[in-house]
Amino acid sequence: MLKKYLLISAAVASSFACYSAETLPDPLLEERGIIIKDATHFDWIRLNSGEWLKGELVSLYDKEVEFDSDILDTLMIDREDIYMIISDRHHTVRFNDGNELSGTLNISGGYVKVGEQDAKYRYRDLVSIAPSVESELSAWTVKLSMGADLARGNTDQTEYSVKADIKRRTASSRFLSEILGYRTTSDDQVTKNNIRANGTFDWFYTQKMYYRPIFFEYYRDPFQNIANKYTVGAGVGYYVIDTDKTEWDFTAGPAYQKTQFDTVAAGEDKSNSSMSWFISTNYELEITKKIDFSLNYRYLTASSDAGGDSQYALAAFEFEITDDIDFDVSLVWDYLADPIADENGVVPEKEDYKMIFALGIDL
C-alpha cells in the first residue's frame, strides 16, 4: 500500500512539474480580484495564513521581506510565509542564475513575473529585491551595542565595550562592517584597551557564490604590543548552507598586512609588512524567533617578524527584547602565534579572551 501511495505521489508531483509558468493555475485569482482595489498606490502581500497586508514593499534580502505598513509600521516577514506579492511600482529583482530584471512585480502561484516580460521564474529561485530609489535608506542597517561593568570597594574596576554593526544590502551586493572596542581599568590602571574595525564588500555571482573584491581590517592592542595593524585583501566565497534558518559560508584569498609595534628591543624594526593568505567563515542560526546565534572566524597567515599567524573568533547569542532592542552575549578570542617582545623583553600572551554582555539597539 505504501509503495502504491509513493508511486501515485510521484506521478502527481511529476505532472505538477510539467506545468509551464504560463499554464500553472493560481487558485487565489478570485480572492485577489476581490481584495486588491488599488495596486498603483499600494503594494499588497498575501500570507500563507490567508492574511492580506497593504503598504509599501521595501526590499527582500537574506530570505526576509521588509514591508512598510501605515498602521503596523515596518514589518520583517520570512519569505517562506508569503504566498503572493503584487506591486505596480518599479523594482530591481535578482535571481540565482545571476539575471536581474526591472519593472513591476507579480509573485503568485509559486512564480515571479517582472514587468511586461514573458519569462517567469520560480519563487524559490528569487534571491533579492532591491529597495526602490525612494527607499534607499532601507538598504542600510545599523546596530549599536554597549556594555558596562562597574565594581567599587576593595578594587575599583570599570569595564565597558562598544560594538557597531553596519550593513548595506542590494539585489546583487552587500557591504558588512563591524567595529568592536573594549577597555578595562583597575584602580586607575588600564589593563585592557583594544579596538578592531573591519569591512567587506561582496558581489554575488550566483545565489551561493560571491566575489569579495576587497576586505579591510584595522586592529590595535598595546597589551599585545600592537600599535597599529592594517590588513587589506580580496577573495572568493561560497555558501555551504543557505536556508531560511541557517547560513554558513566560507571565504578565502590573498591579503597584505602591515604591523606597527608599540615598543621593540634595541636594533629591532618597529614595523613589518608581508603578503599573506586568509580563510574566514560565518555561521548564523535562527534558534527561535527570539534567539539567534552567530559565529565569525578568520585565520590569517603572516611572517614571524609580524607576529606570526593570527586567529580571531566571535561567538554571539542575541536575545530579542523588543523589535529594536536585543540583549547580546558574546565571546571574543584573539590568538597571535609569535607575539613581539617589547623594549623590556616582555613577550605578550598569545591568547586573549573576552566575555561581553551588552544591550543592542537597531537604528
Backbone torsions as a table, in degrees:
resi	resn	phi	psi	omega
1	MET	NA	-44.4	178.6
2	LEU	-60.8	-42.7	179.2
3	LYS	-61.1	-41.4	179.3
4	LYS	-64.1	-41.1	179.6
5	TYR	-63.1	-41.6	-179.6
6	LEU	-65.5	-38.9	178.8
7	LEU	-65.0	-40.4	178.9
8	ILE	-66.0	-42.8	179.4
9	SER	-61.9	-41.1	179.9
10	ALA	-64.5	-39.2	179.9
11	ALA	-66.0	-40.4	178.5
12	VAL	-64.2	-45.0	179.6
13	ALA	-62.2	-38.8	-179.7
14	SER	-65.2	-44.0	-179.4
15	SER	-66.4	-35.9	177.8
16	PHE	-64.1	-40.6	-179.1
17	ALA	-67.5	-21.6	-177.6
18	CYS	-77.7	-12.0	176.2
19	TYR	-64.0	135.6	172.5
20	SER	-83.0	168.2	179.3
21	ALA	-62.0	-25.2	-176.6
22	GLU	-83.0	-26.7	-172.5
23	THR	-105.7	-11.2	-178.1
24	LEU	-63.9	120.8	-176.0
25	PRO	-76.3	149.5	175.3
26	ASP	-110.0	112.2	-175.7
27	PRO	-69.8	-8.4	-175.3
28	LEU	-107.6	15.6	-179.2
29	LEU	-61.0	-38.9	-179.8
30	GLU	-67.3	-44.2	178.4
31	GLU	-62.2	-40.7	179.3
32	ARG	-61.4	-42.1	-179.8
33	GLY	-64.6	-30.3	-179.5
34	ILE	-78.4	-40.7	-173.6
35	ILE	-78.1	-49.3	-172.0
36	ILE	-83.3	112.9	178.7
37	LYS	-108.2	-22.1	-177.7
38	ASP	-146.7	100.4	178.0
39	ALA	-99.3	3.8	-179.9
40	THR	-83.1	-41.2	-176.7
41	HIS	-101.4	-13.3	-178.3
42	PHE	-133.4	149.3	169.9
43	ASP	-97.8	152.3	-175.3
44	TRP	-128.2	139.0	175.4
45	ILE	-127.8	132.3	175.0
46	ARG	-111.7	118.7	179.8
47	LEU	-81.4	160.2	177.7
48	ASN	-63.6	-21.6	179.6
49	SER	-76.2	-10.3	-178.9
50	GLY	101.9	-6.6	-179.1
51	GLU	-81.0	145.5	177.3
52	TRP	-111.3	141.8	177.1
53	LEU	-123.8	138.0	177.8
54	LYS	-117.9	132.2	-179.8
55	GLY	170.5	-133.9	-178.8
56	GLU	-128.5	124.1	173.7
57	LEU	-76.9	115.5	-176.2
58	VAL	-88.6	-54.0	-177.0
59	SER	-168.4	166.6	169.5
60	LEU	-133.3	124.1	176.8
61	TYR	-159.3	149.1	177.5
62	ASP	56.4	35.6	175.6
63	LYS	64.9	23.7	175.0
64	GLU	-130.5	139.5	176.9
65	VAL	-101.9	128.2	174.7
66	GLU	-97.3	123.7	-174.3
67	PHE	-132.3	131.1	-176.9
68	ASP	-106.6	117.4	179.5
69	SER	-111.8	137.5	179.1
70	ASP	-61.8	-31.2	-177.0
71	ILE	-94.6	-43.3	-174.0
72	LEU	-95.5	-0.1	-177.9
73	ASP	65.0	-154.8	-176.3
74	THR	-78.2	128.4	179.7
75	LEU	-117.1	138.4	171.7
76	MET	-109.1	114.6	-172.5
77	ILE	-118.6	129.9	175.5
78	ASP	-62.2	133.6	-177.3
79	ARG	-62.5	-26.4	179.7
80	GLU	-68.9	-15.8	179.9
81	ASP	-92.6	1.4	-174.9
82	ILE	-107.2	132.5	176.6
83	TYR	-102.1	-39.0	-173.3
84	MET	-140.5	139.7	171.8
85	ILE	-133.1	128.5	179.1
86	ILE	-126.9	122.8	179.1
87	SER	-147.3	127.6	176.2
88	ASP	-93.3	4.0	176.5
89	ARG	-86.8	165.9	-176.2
90	HIS	-81.1	131.8	178.2
91	HIS	-136.1	152.1	170.9
92	THR	-107.6	122.6	-171.9
93	VAL	-120.2	136.1	-179.6
94	ARG	-118.7	140.3	180.0
95	PHE	-115.6	168.0	-171.9
96	ASN	-72.3	-5.3	172.6
97	ASP	-91.0	5.5	179.3
98	GLY	90.3	-7.4	-177.5
99	ASN	-75.7	141.1	176.9
100	GLU	-120.7	134.7	177.8
101	LEU	-126.1	151.5	-179.8
102	SER	-130.4	141.8	178.2
103	GLY	148.3	-165.6	175.7
104	THR	-66.8	165.3	-171.4
105	LEU	-129.9	133.1	176.9
106	ASN	-138.1	108.6	176.3
107	ILE	-113.0	118.4	-176.5
108	SER	-164.0	145.0	177.0
109	GLY	62.5	23.7	178.8
110	GLY	86.0	9.1	-178.4
111	TYR	-128.3	157.5	-180.0
112	VAL	-120.0	128.1	176.3
113	LYS	-123.7	129.0	-177.7
114	VAL	-116.5	125.3	177.8
115	GLY	61.5	-146.1	-178.2
116	GLU	-97.1	7.9	-177.7
117	GLN	-69.9	146.9	-178.2
118	ASP	-76.0	-28.5	-175.8
119	ALA	-66.9	141.0	175.3
120	LYS	-126.7	141.2	175.7
121	TYR	-109.2	155.7	173.2
122	ARG	-73.2	145.6	-178.6
123	TYR	-59.5	-34.4	-178.5
124	ARG	-69.7	-16.5	178.6
125	ASP	-90.3	-1.5	179.2
126	LEU	-75.4	125.6	180.0
127	VAL	-95.2	-48.2	-175.0
128	SER	-160.8	158.1	171.6
129	ILE	-123.4	118.1	-177.6
130	ALA	-73.4	148.0	175.6
131	PRO	-62.8	145.6	174.8
132	SER	-68.8	167.4	-176.4
133	VAL	-57.3	-41.6	-177.6
134	GLU	-72.4	-12.1	-179.6
135	SER	-112.9	25.4	-176.6
136	GLU	-56.2	-38.0	-178.7
137	LEU	-61.7	-25.5	-179.4
138	SER	-70.6	-14.3	176.3
139	ALA	-71.7	-18.1	-179.1
140	TRP	-99.9	138.3	171.0
141	THR	-130.0	138.5	-179.7
142	VAL	-131.7	130.3	176.1
143	LYS	-126.5	126.1	177.5
144	LEU	-110.1	131.3	178.6
145	SER	-124.7	134.8	-179.4
146	MET	-134.5	136.4	178.2
147	GLY	-136.7	150.1	-179.5
148	ALA	-150.3	147.0	178.4
149	ASP	-140.8	115.8	-177.8
150	LEU	-113.3	135.9	176.7
151	ALA	-134.3	130.0	179.1
152	ARG	-131.2	146.0	-179.2
153	GLY	143.3	-124.7	177.7
154	ASN	-62.6	-32.5	177.1
155	THR	-131.3	127.1	174.8
156	ASP	-91.8	114.1	-176.6
157	GLN	-133.8	137.1	178.4
158	THR	-131.2	129.1	175.8
159	GLU	-127.0	135.9	173.8
160	TYR	-148.8	153.0	-179.1
161	SER	-138.2	150.5	176.4
162	VAL	-135.2	132.0	180.0
163	LYS	-135.8	137.8	177.0
164	ALA	-129.7	130.3	174.8
165	ASP	-115.4	122.0	-178.2
166	ILE	-122.8	129.6	-177.9
167	LYS	-137.4	143.3	170.6
168	ARG	-132.5	126.8	-175.6
169	ARG	-126.5	135.2	175.0
170	THR	-128.9	-172.9	-178.0
171	ALA	-64.8	-28.4	-173.5
172	SER	-127.6	0.4	-176.5
173	SER	-149.1	168.9	174.6
174	ARG	-150.4	145.9	173.7
175	PHE	-120.8	126.7	-179.0
176	LEU	-124.0	134.0	178.5
177	SER	-140.9	142.0	-179.6
178	GLU	-137.9	134.2	176.9
179	ILE	-126.4	126.9	-178.5
180	LEU	-133.8	120.7	177.5
181	GLY	-122.2	143.1	-175.6
182	TYR	-144.6	134.5	-178.2
183	ARG	-145.8	136.3	178.4
184	THR	-132.6	133.0	173.7
185	THR	-124.1	140.4	178.9
186	SER	-133.6	117.3	-176.4
187	ASP	50.8	48.3	176.8
188	ASP	68.1	9.2	176.9
189	GLN	-108.3	127.7	178.0
190	VAL	-74.5	123.2	-179.4
191	THR	-109.8	-20.2	175.1
192	LYS	-145.2	138.8	-179.2
193	ASN	-164.6	96.0	179.7
194	ASN	-141.3	160.9	177.8
195	ILE	-144.0	139.9	177.7
196	ARG	-134.0	128.7	177.5
197	ALA	-133.3	128.4	179.7
198	ASN	-141.6	162.0	178.8
199	GLY	-155.1	149.3	178.6
200	THR	-137.7	149.2	172.8
201	PHE	-124.7	125.4	-177.9
202	ASP	-121.1	138.7	174.0
203	TRP	-118.2	123.4	-174.3
204	PHE	-85.4	120.9	176.7
205	TYR	-84.6	-44.0	172.3
206	THR	-132.9	-175.5	179.5
207	GLN	-63.7	-29.2	-176.0
208	LYS	-107.6	-26.2	-175.4
209	MET	-106.9	137.8	178.8
210	TYR	-142.4	155.4	175.3
211	TYR	-102.6	141.4	175.7
212	ARG	-115.3	87.5	-176.5
213	PRO	-64.2	-21.3	177.9
214	ILE	-158.9	141.2	164.2
215	PHE	-139.1	153.0	-179.2
216	PHE	-140.9	157.3	176.1
217	GLU	-152.1	140.0	171.7
218	TYR	-120.6	135.0	-178.1
219	TYR	-139.3	138.2	177.9
220	ARG	-140.2	128.7	176.2
221	ASP	-155.0	94.6	-178.0
222	PRO	-62.2	-22.3	179.9
223	PHE	-78.4	-11.8	168.1
224	GLN	-102.9	12.0	179.7
225	ASN	63.5	31.6	178.3
226	ILE	-113.0	107.3	177.2
227	ALA	-74.6	-47.6	177.2
228	ASN	-152.3	136.8	173.9
229	LYS	-132.1	123.7	-179.5
230	TYR	-114.4	134.4	178.1
231	THR	-134.3	130.9	176.9
232	VAL	-132.6	135.7	-179.2
233	GLY	-158.3	-176.5	178.1
234	ALA	-148.8	163.0	-178.2
235	GLY	-171.9	-172.9	178.4
236	VAL	-127.1	139.2	-178.4
237	GLY	-126.4	161.4	-178.6
238	TYR	-149.8	136.6	175.8
239	TYR	-85.6	117.1	175.6
240	VAL	-77.6	-41.9	177.3
241	ILE	-129.2	133.5	179.4
242	ASP	-148.1	82.8	180.0
243	THR	-120.6	179.4	-178.5
244	ASP	-66.1	-26.0	-176.5
245	LYS	-107.3	-23.6	-171.8
246	THR	-134.7	136.9	173.4
247	GLU	-133.5	138.1	179.8
248	TRP	-149.8	117.6	-178.7
249	ASP	-132.3	158.4	177.0
250	PHE	-125.2	145.7	175.1
251	THR	-137.0	140.8	179.1
252	ALA	-147.0	153.3	178.1
253	GLY	169.1	-177.5	-179.3
254	PRO	-82.7	160.8	179.0
255	ALA	-152.4	161.0	174.9
256	TYR	-121.6	135.2	-175.3
257	GLN	-131.4	136.9	174.2
258	LYS	-129.1	130.7	-178.0
259	THR	-123.4	132.5	173.5
260	GLN	-114.9	130.8	-175.1
261	PHE	-98.2	151.9	177.4
262	ASP	-64.7	-57.3	177.7
263	THR	-141.1	154.5	178.0
264	VAL	-140.5	163.6	176.7
265	ALA	-67.1	157.8	-178.8
266	ALA	-56.6	133.8	178.6
267	GLY	87.8	-7.0	180.0
268	GLU	-92.7	151.6	178.2
269	ASP	-71.9	140.3	178.8
270	LYS	-85.5	-3.5	177.8
271	SER	-149.4	159.7	179.9
272	ASN	-152.5	146.2	177.0
273	SER	-139.4	150.7	-178.7
274	SER	-164.9	159.5	171.0
275	MET	-80.8	153.3	-177.7
276	SER	-154.2	-178.2	176.1
277	TRP	-130.3	151.7	178.1
278	PHE	-135.1	155.0	169.1
279	ILE	-138.9	134.6	-178.5
280	SER	-137.2	157.3	177.7
281	THR	-143.7	144.5	176.1
282	ASN	-126.2	131.6	-179.7
283	TYR	-128.4	129.7	178.7
284	GLU	-132.5	136.2	-177.9
285	LEU	-136.7	126.4	172.7
286	GLU	-89.3	99.4	-177.2
287	ILE	-69.5	-50.5	173.0
288	THR	-139.0	-178.6	177.3
289	LYS	-64.2	-22.3	-175.3
290	LYS	-109.3	-8.8	-174.9
291	ILE	-129.6	126.2	176.8
292	ASP	-122.3	148.7	175.6
293	PHE	-125.5	140.5	177.7
294	SER	-139.6	148.8	177.3
295	LEU	-139.4	122.8	176.2
296	ASN	-117.0	130.4	-178.7
297	TYR	-139.8	141.5	177.2
298	ARG	-144.6	137.5	175.8
299	TYR	-117.9	127.5	-176.7
300	LEU	-129.7	124.3	178.6
301	THR	-80.7	152.5	176.7
302	ALA	-164.0	157.7	178.0
303	SER	-70.1	156.9	-179.9
304	SER	-63.4	-27.9	178.1
305	ASP	-66.0	-22.7	179.6
306	ALA	-99.7	6.8	-179.5
307	GLY	108.1	-4.8	177.6
308	GLY	80.4	-175.3	-179.5
309	ASP	-60.9	144.0	179.2
310	SER	-124.5	151.5	176.6
311	GLN	-134.0	146.1	-180.0
312	TYR	-141.9	135.3	178.6
313	ALA	-143.2	140.7	175.9
314	LEU	-135.3	117.1	176.2
315	ALA	-111.1	132.4	-173.6
316	ALA	-142.3	141.7	169.2
317	PHE	-110.4	133.6	176.7
318	GLU	-116.2	123.1	179.1
319	PHE	-110.3	116.5	-177.1
320	GLU	-76.0	122.2	176.3
321	ILE	-93.7	-51.5	172.3
322	THR	-131.8	-175.8	179.8
323	ASP	-61.8	-27.2	-174.1
324	ASP	-115.6	-5.5	-175.5
325	ILE	-125.0	130.3	177.6
326	ASP	-122.9	154.7	167.6
327	PHE	-107.4	119.7	-172.9
328	ASP	-110.9	138.1	172.9
329	VAL	-123.3	118.9	-174.0
330	SER	-128.2	145.1	172.1
331	LEU	-120.6	122.6	-178.2
332	VAL	-112.7	133.7	-180.0
333	TRP	-127.5	126.8	175.2
334	ASP	-120.8	135.8	-179.7
335	TYR	-136.8	133.1	176.7
336	LEU	-129.0	122.5	-170.8
337	ALA	-66.9	-40.8	-174.8
338	ASP	-133.2	74.5	179.3
339	PRO	-57.2	145.7	-178.8
340	ILE	-90.9	130.0	179.7
341	ALA	-66.2	146.7	178.0
342	ASP	-83.1	-170.3	-175.4
343	GLU	-65.5	-19.4	178.9
344	ASN	-95.0	4.4	179.5
345	GLY	82.2	8.0	-179.8
346	VAL	-82.3	125.8	-179.9
347	VAL	-97.2	122.3	179.5
348	PRO	-63.3	159.0	174.5
349	GLU	-64.1	149.9	-179.3
350	LYS	-75.0	-29.3	-172.7
351	GLU	-120.3	146.3	172.9
352	ASP	-133.8	135.0	176.1
353	TYR	-121.3	143.0	175.4
354	LYS	-140.6	131.5	172.0
355	MET	-106.4	125.4	-173.4
356	ILE	-122.9	129.2	172.9
357	PHE	-114.4	126.9	-173.7
358	ALA	-152.0	158.3	171.1
359	LEU	-99.9	130.8	-179.0
360	GLY	-111.6	139.8	-179.4
361	ILE	-122.2	124.5	176.8
362	ASP	-86.1	124.6	-179.7
363	LEU	-99.9	NA	NA
